[in-house]
Amino acid sequence: MTRAFPLQSLLDLSQLHLDEAGRKLGELIAGEQQASQRHGLLVQYRDEYRARFLAAAQGGLSPGEWQNYTGFLAKLDEAIGQAAAAMSHTREQTVAGQQEWVSKRGKVKAFDTLSDRHLSRSAYLEQRKAQKDSDEHAARLHEEKGRD
């Protein structure tokens, strides 16, 4: 009968940690995609607003309207800068999450390798024991036949 892998609890625990790291990585990737979409929407809105501003400027604007348009464009540019920084930050977090996942996967692979070796060794020992028992049984039968 095969002995249990003595490090099975560590293998199970490392698998749980890998699963958790995978879940966190999925959340980080989703957050990165959201930040990228937010940034893209702000850039698109700024381009549309700038086109409206240019169209209105061709028709003539009062100094107050000009100031409103340029002020709002400046706020949009600031928001785009903040969105770009958030996008960069979420990218860094995603890279760190990927590195953590790879590290956890390496531990699971190491324990899996040890488990596989344990199972192979146990199977080999069992096969040798079965062969020895078979040889002893055959020898006893041969010995009994020789007495008869």
N, C-alpha and C positions, 0 to 999 in steps of 0.2 A: 504494500500500500504506500502510495506516494506521501512523503511528509509535506506538511504545509510550508509554503515559502515563508521563512522567518521574518522577512521585511515587508510582508503583504500590507500591514497597516500603514507603513510609510509610502508604499506604492499607491494605496487608496487615497491617502492624504495629499500626496503630490498631484494625483489626478484631480482631486477636488480643487486644489489651488490653480491648476491649469484651466479647469472649467471656469473658475471665477475670473481669472485673468482674461480669458476669451470673452466672457460677458462684458467685462469692463472695456476691453478693446473695442467691442462692437459699439458700446455707448460713446466712446471717444471718437470713433470714426463717424458716427451719426452727428455728434456735436461739431466735428470739423466740417462736415457737409453743410450743416445749417449755417455755420459762420460764413462759409464760402457763398452760399445762396444769398444771405443777408448782404454781404459785400457787393455781390453782383447786382442785386436789386437797387441798392443805393447808387451805384455807378450808373445804372440804366436810368434811374429817376433823375440824377443830376444832368445827364446828357439830354433828356427830354426837357427838363426845366431850362437848361441853357439854350436849347433851340427855341423855346417859347420866349425867352428873354431877348434873344437876337431878333426874332420876328417882331416883338413889341418895340424894340429899340429902332427898328427901321421905320416904324410908323410914328415914332417920336414918343418920348417919355418925359414926364416931369421929374425934377430932381428927387422928389420923394419916392416915386415909383422906381427910379433908377437905384436908389439906396436900398429899397426893399428887395429888389431882385438880387443885387450884389450881396446884400447881407445874408439872404437865404442861401445863395450859392456858397458863400463862405461857410455857413453852418453845415451845408451838405458835404463840403470838402472835409470839414472837421469830422463829421460822422463817418465818412469814408475812411479817413485815417484811423479812427478808432476801430472800425470794422476790420481794417487790414491788420491792425495790431492783434485784435482778438483772433483773427484767422491764423496768424502766425503762432500765437500762443496755443491754440487748439492743435495746430500741426505738431508743435513740439511735444504736447501731451500725448498725441497719438503715437509719435515715434517712441516715446518713453514706454507707452503701453505695449507697443510691438516688441520692444526689447525685453520687457518683463515677461511677455507671453513666450518668447523664444527661450528665455532662461528657464521658465517653468516647464516647457516642453522638453528641454534638455534633461531636466531632473527625472521627468516621467520616463523618457527613453532609457536613461541609465538604470532606473529601477526595473523597467521592462526587460532590459537585457539581463540583469541579474536574475530576474524571475525565470526567464527562458533558460538560462544556464542551469538554474536550480532544477527546473522540470526535466531538462535533458539529462542531467546527472542522476536524478532520482529514477528516471525511466531506464537509464543504463544499468544502474545498480539493481533495480528490480528484475531486469532481463537477465543479468548475470546470476542473481539468486535463483530465478526460475530455472535457468540452465543448469546450475549446480544441483538443485533439487532433482531435476530430471535425470542428470547423470548419476546421482546417488541411487535413485530409484532403479534405473537400468542396471547399475552395478549389483544391487541387491537381487534383482530378478535373475541376472546372469549367475550370481553366486548360488542362488537357490536351485537353479537348473543344473548347475555343476554338481551339486550334492545328490541330486536324484538319479 
